[in-house]
Amino acid sequence: MKVDQKEHTITIKDTQRDFTSFLMKVTHQYKTFEKHNIIIDLSYHRGLTINDIKLFLPLSEEHKKSKKSFVIVGSDIDYNAIPDKLTVVPSALEANDIIEMEEIERDLGF
């Protein structure tokens, strides 16, 4: 697992390409990331299903309650099938754009 921090955002990438152990590591170490916006980069994983991505739903919901952004980067996914409670985008650039927009909305009180 690789963790990069830029300002108020942490990007977490799976370096071992083992989705199950990556999910467990992120879940167990969540408390160390909870005060930042989080980008979960799954772009290296091929063949992920919607059900795999839904496994991040509890973390995402908990994180959004604390007024922080939680965005997943994934490729080869049917984005229309993703639940509205999850934010999934195809690139890291779009993830950063979403976080920027959400921060502006929070600053404006939306």
Sequence and secondary structure as in RCSB ss.txt:
>XXXX:A:sequence
MKVDQKEHTITIKDTQRDFTSFLMKVTHQYKTFEKHNIIIDLSYHRGLTINDIKLFLPLSEEHKKSKKSFVIVGS
DIDYNAIPDKLTVVPSALEANDIIEMEEIERDLGF
>XXXX:A:secstr
 EEEEETTEEEEE SS  HHHHHHHHHHTHHHHTTSEEEEE TT  S  HHHHHTTHHHHHHHHHTT  EEEE S
S  GGGS TTSEEESSHHHHHHHHHHHHHHHHHT 
